[in-house]
Amino acid sequence: MFRYEIRPLENRVWLSSPTMHGEELDYMQTAYRTNWMSTVGENINTIEKELAELVGVKAAVGLSAGTAALHLCVKLAGVGPGDLVACSDMTFSATVNPVTYEGGEQVFIDTERDTWNMDPAALREAFARYPGIKTVVSANLYGTPARLDEIRAICEENGAILIEDAAESLGAVYKGRQTGSFGRFNAISFNGNKIITGSSGGMLLTDDEQAAAQARSWSTQSRDAAPWYQHKEIGYNYRISNVIAGVVRGQLPHLQEHIAQKKAIYERYRDGFKDLPVHMNPFDEQNSVPNYWLSCLLLDEEAMCEQTRDDHTAVYTPAPGKTCPTEILETLAAHNAEGRPIWKPMHMQPFYRERRFVKVCEQSVGEDIFRRGLCLPSDNKMTPEEQNRIIEIVKACFA
C-alpha cells in the first residue's frame, strides 16, 4: 500500500529505449534492394570508417554485439587459462564474462566515488598483490568516463594491456579525447538501449591495424584464403550484418542530438531533486564530458529506510521522511515508469563470489552505491511534463 496517491503516467516511460529517425530504414532498404543482407556491404564499410574517425582510432571492426567485441579484445590481449585479469567490479556481467570464455580469472577492482568507475588506487594495489596481472578491463559506467589517463598509466607501469569497455559511453570525452580510444583494444555497443542503436551490434576499436585484421578474421569463422573452406584456428560467427549496420549508419548523425537530450534529462533531475537528501551520479567536471546515457540517484545514508536484499528479492520498511531504492523503483513501476537498480557488483554475483576482490576502503564503495543507488527513467523521448511527474513521484517517496 503506497503512502500517497499520484495518478499513473498515461504513457509508459522507459529507462532507455531506441529513438529512431527514418534514415535507418532508408539504409536497411538499400541493403534489401541490393541484396547485401549478410555480413558484407556498404553499410558495414561506412560505419567502420565513420566510427574510427569519430573516436579517433585507426581501425574499427563491426561485430554482432558489444560482448563479441569484448571477447575479441580479450583474445587479442592474449588472455589464456589461469591468467589474472583486473576488471571493473560495478558493471554489467558482459564486461567480465569474456575473461571466463578464455579461461582467465578476474580480479575485481572496487569502485571510486567520484566517477563510479574503477578506482585507480585499488588497481595499483591489485598489481602490488598480484604482479601476474597483464590485462585490465575498465568500463565507463552509465556513459561517464573513468579516470582513463591514470588507469592507462598504471597499466603501462606494470606492462599490462588496457581494454576499455566503452559500451555505454559512445560520444563521451575525457580530457578532450573520445572514450573508446584509451585502451590498446576497445569496445562499444549498439544494443537497443544504448545512446546509438542498431537493435544489436557492437564494434572493436584499435590503433593496431594488424590486430583489427585478426579480429575481422576471427569474426568470420577464421576462414583461410583458399578455394575451399579451410581453417587453421577456431573462429566465431561474430560479424555484424549489413542490415543492422544500416540502422547504426542512420543513427550516427544523431549522436550529438541524443547526448544533448540525455544531458537535459540529467540536469532536470538534478534541479528537481536539489532539496532532497540525494545526489546524482557524479563525473569529473574538470576533465570529462559524459554522454549522460543514464541518470542515476544516490540516496544519502540518513535518508535510507530499512532495506533488505537477497539474491532474488528485496523488502523494505517504510519510515517517515525516508525511502530506499526498492521503494522508489516499485513506486515508479506502479506509476508506469521504468527504473532499474544500479549494477550489482561482480564480486557479489553468485557465479563470481569466489574471485579475488581488491578494495582500498574498509567498506566496498561499489557495495554501498548498489545499496543506496538506482537508475532513473532516462528515455530521450520522455517529455519535460512526464519527467516532472517522475520527479514528483520520487519526492513523494520521502513523504
C-alpha positions as CSV (number, residue, x, y, z in Angstrom):
1,M,0.0,0.0,0.0
2,F,1.5,3.3,-1.1
3,R,1.7,6.2,1.3
4,Y,0.4,8.7,-1.2
5,E,-1.8,9.0,-4.3
6,I,-0.3,10.1,-7.6
7,R,-2.0,9.4,-10.9
8,P,0.0,7.0,-13.0
9,L,1.6,8.2,-16.2
10,E,-0.6,7.8,-19.2
11,N,2.2,6.5,-21.5
12,R,4.9,4.1,-20.4
13,V,8.2,5.9,-19.7
14,W,11.1,3.7,-20.4
15,L,14.6,3.5,-18.9
16,S,16.2,4.0,-22.3
17,S,14.6,2.8,-25.5
18,P,15.6,3.2,-29.1
19,T,15.0,6.6,-30.7
20,M,14.6,6.3,-34.4
21,H,14.7,9.0,-37.1
22,G,13.9,7.5,-40.5
23,E,17.3,7.4,-42.2
24,E,17.8,4.0,-40.5
25,L,15.0,2.5,-42.6
26,D,16.5,4.0,-45.8
27,Y,19.8,2.3,-45.3
28,M,18.1,-1.0,-44.4
29,Q,16.0,-0.8,-47.5
30,T,19.1,-0.2,-49.6
31,A,20.6,-3.4,-48.2
32,Y,17.4,-5.2,-49.1
33,R,17.1,-3.8,-52.6
34,T,20.8,-4.5,-53.4
35,N,20.5,-7.9,-51.8
36,W,23.5,-7.2,-49.5
37,M,21.8,-8.8,-46.4
38,S,24.6,-10.7,-44.9
39,T,28.0,-9.8,-43.3
40,V,29.4,-7.7,-46.2
41,G,28.2,-4.4,-47.7
42,E,28.4,-0.7,-47.9
43,N,26.7,-0.1,-44.6
44,I,29.3,-2.1,-42.7
45,N,32.2,-0.4,-44.6
46,T,30.7,3.1,-43.8
47,I,30.1,2.7,-40.1
48,E,33.6,1.2,-39.6
49,K,35.1,4.2,-41.3
50,E,32.9,6.8,-39.6
51,L,33.2,5.3,-36.1
52,A,37.0,5.1,-36.4
53,E,37.1,8.7,-37.4
54,L,34.7,9.8,-34.7
55,V,36.5,8.0,-31.9
56,G,40.0,8.8,-33.3
57,V,41.4,5.3,-33.9
58,K,42.9,3.7,-37.0
59,A,40.7,0.7,-37.3
60,A,37.2,-0.5,-36.4
61,V,35.6,-3.9,-36.8
62,G,31.8,-4.2,-36.8
63,L,30.6,-7.1,-34.8
64,S,27.3,-8.7,-33.8
65,A,27.4,-7.4,-30.2
66,G,29.4,-5.4,-27.7
67,T,30.0,-8.7,-25.9
68,A,31.6,-10.1,-29.1
69,A,33.8,-7.1,-29.3
70,L,34.9,-7.5,-25.7
71,H,35.6,-11.2,-26.3
72,L,37.8,-10.5,-29.3
73,C,39.6,-7.7,-27.3
74,V,40.4,-10.3,-24.6
75,K,41.6,-12.8,-27.2
76,L,43.8,-10.1,-28.8
77,A,45.3,-9.3,-25.4
78,G,46.4,-12.9,-25.2
79,V,44.4,-13.9,-22.1
80,G,44.6,-17.7,-21.5
81,P,43.7,-20.3,-18.9
82,G,44.7,-19.2,-15.4
83,D,45.7,-15.7,-16.4
84,L,44.7,-13.0,-13.9
85,V,42.8,-10.1,-15.4
86,A,41.9,-6.9,-13.4
87,C,38.3,-6.0,-14.1
88,S,35.8,-3.3,-13.2
89,D,33.6,-4.6,-10.3
90,M,30.5,-2.4,-10.6
91,T,29.4,-3.1,-14.2
92,F,27.3,-5.4,-16.3
93,S,28.5,-9.0,-16.5
94,A,29.2,-8.7,-20.2
95,T,32.3,-6.6,-19.3
96,V,33.9,-9.5,-17.4
97,N,32.4,-12.7,-18.9
98,P,34.8,-12.8,-21.9
99,V,37.7,-13.4,-19.5
100,T,35.9,-16.6,-18.4
101,Y,35.4,-17.6,-22.0
102,E,39.2,-17.6,-22.5
103,G,39.8,-19.4,-19.2
104,G,41.2,-16.4,-17.3
105,E,40.4,-15.4,-13.8
106,Q,39.0,-12.0,-12.8
107,V,40.5,-9.8,-10.1
108,F,37.7,-7.4,-9.4
109,I,38.7,-3.8,-8.6
110,D,36.5,-1.7,-6.3
111,T,34.8,1.5,-7.4
112,E,35.7,5.1,-6.7
113,R,33.0,7.5,-5.5
114,D,34.0,10.4,-7.9
115,T,33.1,8.6,-11.1
116,W,31.5,5.3,-10.0
117,N,34.2,3.6,-12.1
118,M,37.3,1.6,-11.5
119,D,39.3,3.0,-8.6
120,P,42.9,3.7,-9.7
121,A,44.2,3.3,-6.2
122,A,42.6,-0.1,-5.9
123,L,44.0,-1.0,-9.3
124,R,47.5,-0.1,-8.1
125,E,47.0,-2.2,-5.0
126,A,45.9,-5.1,-7.2
127,F,49.2,-5.0,-9.1
128,A,51.1,-5.0,-5.9
129,R,49.3,-8.0,-4.6
130,Y,49.1,-9.9,-7.9
131,P,52.0,-8.9,-10.1
132,G,51.0,-11.6,-12.6
133,I,48.2,-9.3,-13.9
134,K,48.9,-8.5,-17.5
135,T,45.4,-7.3,-18.7
136,V,43.0,-4.7,-17.3
137,V,39.3,-4.4,-18.4
138,S,37.9,-1.0,-17.4
139,A,34.3,0.1,-18.1
140,N,32.8,3.6,-18.3
141,L,29.7,3.3,-16.2
142,Y,26.4,4.8,-17.4
143,G,28.2,6.9,-20.0
144,T,30.7,8.5,-17.5
145,P,34.4,8.2,-18.3
146,A,36.7,6.5,-15.8
147,R,40.0,8.2,-14.8
148,L,41.4,6.8,-18.0
149,D,44.7,8.5,-18.0
150,E,45.5,7.3,-14.5
151,I,44.3,3.8,-15.3
152,R,46.3,3.7,-18.5
153,A,49.5,5.0,-16.8
154,I,49.2,2.3,-14.1
155,C,48.8,-0.3,-16.9
156,E,51.9,1.0,-18.7
157,E,54.0,1.0,-15.4
158,N,53.1,-2.7,-15.0
159,G,53.4,-3.8,-18.6
160,A,49.7,-4.6,-18.8
161,I,47.3,-4.2,-21.7
162,L,44.3,-2.0,-21.2
163,I,40.9,-2.9,-22.7
164,E,38.4,-0.1,-22.5
165,D,34.8,-1.1,-22.3
166,A,33.1,1.9,-23.8
167,A,29.8,0.1,-24.4
168,E,27.8,2.7,-22.5
169,S,29.9,5.8,-23.3
170,L,30.0,6.4,-27.0
171,G,30.4,10.1,-27.6
172,A,31.7,10.8,-24.1
173,V,35.0,12.7,-23.8
174,Y,37.9,12.5,-21.3
175,K,40.5,15.3,-21.4
176,G,39.5,16.2,-24.9
177,R,39.6,12.7,-26.2
178,Q,36.8,10.3,-27.1
179,T,36.2,7.3,-25.0
180,G,36.8,4.1,-26.8
181,S,40.3,5.2,-27.7
182,F,42.3,4.8,-24.5
183,G,42.9,1.1,-24.5
184,R,45.0,-0.9,-26.8
185,F,41.7,-2.6,-27.6
186,N,38.3,-1.0,-27.1
187,A,34.7,-2.0,-27.4
188,I,31.4,-0.2,-28.0
189,S,27.8,-1.4,-28.1
190,F,24.8,-0.7,-30.3
191,N,22.3,-2.6,-28.1
192,G,18.7,-1.4,-28.2
193,N,19.0,0.7,-25.1
194,K,22.3,2.4,-26.0
195,I,22.7,6.1,-27.0
196,I,23.2,4.9,-30.6
197,T,21.5,1.6,-31.5
198,G,21.4,-0.9,-34.3
199,S,18.9,-3.0,-32.3
200,S,22.0,-5.1,-31.7
201,G,25.7,-5.0,-32.7
202,G,28.9,-3.7,-31.5
203,M,32.4,-2.6,-32.6
204,L,36.0,-3.3,-31.7
205,L,38.2,-0.2,-32.0
206,T,42.0,-0.1,-32.0
207,D,45.1,1.7,-33.4
208,D,46.6,-1.8,-34.2
209,E,45.5,-2.4,-37.8
210,Q,47.0,-5.9,-37.8
211,A,45.0,-6.8,-34.7
212,A,41.9,-5.4,-36.3
213,A,42.5,-7.7,-39.3
214,Q,42.9,-10.7,-36.9
215,A,39.6,-9.8,-35.2
216,R,37.9,-9.5,-38.5
217,S,39.1,-13.0,-39.4
218,W,38.0,-14.5,-36.1
219,S,34.6,-12.9,-36.5
220,T,34.0,-14.7,-39.8
221,Q,34.9,-18.2,-38.6
222,S,38.7,-17.7,-39.3
223,R,38.3,-18.9,-42.9
224,D,41.6,-19.1,-44.7
225,A,42.2,-17.5,-48.2
226,A,41.7,-20.8,-50.0
227,P,39.3,-22.0,-52.7
228,W,37.5,-24.3,-50.2
229,Y,36.5,-23.9,-46.5
230,Q,39.8,-24.2,-44.7
231,H,40.5,-23.2,-41.1
232,K,43.8,-23.2,-39.2
233,E,42.3,-21.8,-36.0
234,I,38.9,-21.5,-34.2
235,G,36.7,-18.7,-35.3
236,Y,33.3,-17.2,-34.4
237,N,30.1,-16.1,-36.1
238,Y,30.6,-12.5,-34.8
239,R,30.4,-10.2,-37.8
240,I,27.7,-7.5,-37.9
241,S,25.1,-7.8,-40.7
242,N,24.8,-5.2,-43.4
243,V,21.1,-4.7,-42.3
244,I,22.0,-4.0,-38.6
245,A,24.8,-1.8,-39.8
246,G,22.3,0.2,-41.8
247,V,20.4,1.0,-38.6
248,V,23.6,2.2,-37.0
249,R,24.5,4.2,-40.1
250,G,21.2,6.1,-39.8
251,Q,21.6,6.7,-36.1
252,L,25.2,8.1,-36.2
253,P,24.3,11.6,-37.5
254,H,22.0,12.0,-34.4
255,L,24.6,11.1,-31.7
256,Q,25.1,14.7,-30.5
257,E,21.4,15.3,-30.6
258,H,20.9,12.3,-28.3
259,I,23.6,13.4,-26.0
260,A,22.1,16.8,-25.7
261,Q,18.7,15.3,-24.9
262,K,20.2,13.0,-22.2
263,K,22.1,15.9,-20.7
264,A,18.8,17.9,-20.4
265,I,17.2,15.0,-18.6
266,Y,20.1,14.7,-16.2
267,E,20.0,18.4,-15.5
268,R,16.2,18.5,-14.9
269,Y,16.6,15.7,-12.4
270,R,19.5,17.4,-10.7
271,D,17.5,20.6,-10.4
272,G,14.3,18.8,-9.4
273,F,15.9,16.9,-6.6
274,K,18.1,19.8,-5.2
275,D,16.1,19.9,-2.0
276,L,16.1,16.2,-1.4
277,P,18.8,14.2,0.5
278,V,20.2,12.7,-2.7
279,H,22.9,13.1,-5.3
280,M,23.1,12.4,-9.0
281,N,25.7,10.1,-10.5
282,P,28.9,12.1,-10.4
283,F,31.6,12.8,-13.0
284,D,34.9,14.6,-13.2
285,E,33.7,18.0,-14.2
286,Q,37.1,19.4,-14.9
287,N,38.3,16.6,-17.2
288,S,35.3,14.7,-18.6
289,V,32.1,15.2,-20.6
290,P,29.8,12.2,-20.2
291,N,27.2,11.2,-22.7
292,Y,24.6,11.1,-19.8
293,W,23.3,7.8,-21.0
294,L,21.5,7.0,-17.7
295,S,20.6,9.4,-14.9
296,C,21.1,7.8,-11.6
297,L,20.3,8.7,-8.0
298,L,22.2,8.0,-4.8
299,L,20.3,8.5,-1.5
300,D,22.1,10.0,1.5
301,E,22.7,7.5,4.3
302,E,20.4,9.3,6.7
303,A,17.6,9.3,4.1
304,M,17.6,5.4,3.9
305,C,14.8,3.4,5.4
306,E,15.5,-0.2,6.3
307,Q,16.0,-2.3,3.1
308,T,17.0,-6.0,2.9
309,R,18.0,-7.8,-0.3
310,D,19.0,-11.4,-1.0
311,D,19.9,-12.8,-4.4
312,H,16.4,-12.6,-5.8
313,T,14.2,-10.4,-3.6
314,A,14.1,-7.1,-1.8
315,V,12.0,-5.8,1.0
316,Y,11.9,-2.6,2.9
317,T,10.2,-1.0,6.0
318,P,8.6,2.4,5.3
319,A,9.8,5.2,7.6
320,P,8.6,8.9,7.8
321,G,10.8,11.1,5.7
322,K,12.9,8.2,4.4
323,T,12.9,5.9,1.5
324,C,15.2,3.4,-0.4
325,P,15.9,2.3,-3.9
326,T,13.5,-0.6,-3.6
327,E,10.6,1.6,-2.7
328,I,11.3,4.2,-5.4
329,L,11.7,1.6,-8.1
330,E,8.4,-0.2,-7.0
331,T,6.6,3.1,-6.9
332,L,7.9,4.2,-10.4
333,A,6.8,0.8,-11.8
334,A,3.3,1.2,-10.2
335,H,3.0,4.6,-11.9
336,N,4.0,3.3,-15.4
337,A,7.7,4.2,-15.4
338,E,10.8,2.0,-15.7
339,G,13.7,2.4,-13.4
340,R,16.5,-0.1,-12.5
341,P,18.8,-1.0,-9.7
342,I,22.5,0.0,-10.0
343,W,24.6,-2.7,-11.4
344,K,25.2,-5.3,-8.7
345,P,29.0,-5.5,-8.2
346,M,30.6,-8.6,-9.8
347,H,32.2,-9.8,-6.6
348,M,28.7,-10.1,-5.1
349,Q,27.4,-12.2,-8.0
350,P,26.8,-15.9,-7.2
351,F,29.0,-17.0,-10.1
352,Y,31.9,-14.8,-9.2
353,R,31.9,-14.7,-5.4
354,E,35.0,-16.8,-5.1
355,R,37.1,-14.5,-7.3
356,R,39.7,-12.1,-5.9
357,F,38.4,-8.6,-5.0
358,V,40.6,-5.6,-4.2
359,K,39.4,-2.5,-2.3
360,V,41.3,0.3,-0.5
361,C,38.4,1.4,1.7
362,E,37.1,-0.5,4.7
363,Q,33.7,-0.7,3.1
364,S,33.4,-1.6,-0.5
365,V,32.3,1.6,-2.4
366,G,30.6,-0.5,-5.1
367,E,28.5,-2.3,-2.5
368,D,27.5,1.0,-0.9
369,I,26.4,2.5,-4.2
370,F,24.5,-0.6,-5.1
371,R,22.7,-0.4,-1.8
372,R,21.8,3.2,-2.0
373,G,21.5,3.9,-5.7
374,L,19.1,3.5,-8.6
375,C,18.8,4.3,-12.3
376,L,16.0,6.7,-13.2
377,P,13.9,6.7,-16.3
378,S,16.2,8.3,-18.9
379,D,14.5,7.8,-22.2
380,N,15.2,10.8,-24.5
381,K,11.6,10.7,-25.8
382,M,10.3,11.4,-22.3
383,T,8.7,14.9,-22.3
384,P,9.5,17.5,-19.7
385,E,6.0,17.1,-18.4
386,E,6.5,13.4,-17.9
387,Q,9.8,13.9,-16.2
388,N,8.3,16.4,-13.9
389,R,5.7,13.8,-12.9
390,I,8.5,11.3,-12.2
391,I,10.3,13.9,-10.1
392,E,7.1,14.3,-8.1
393,I,6.7,10.5,-7.7
394,V,10.3,10.3,-6.3
395,K,9.7,13.2,-4.0
396,A,6.5,11.6,-2.6
397,C,8.6,8.6,-1.6
398,F,10.2,10.8,1.0
399,A,6.8,11.9,2.4
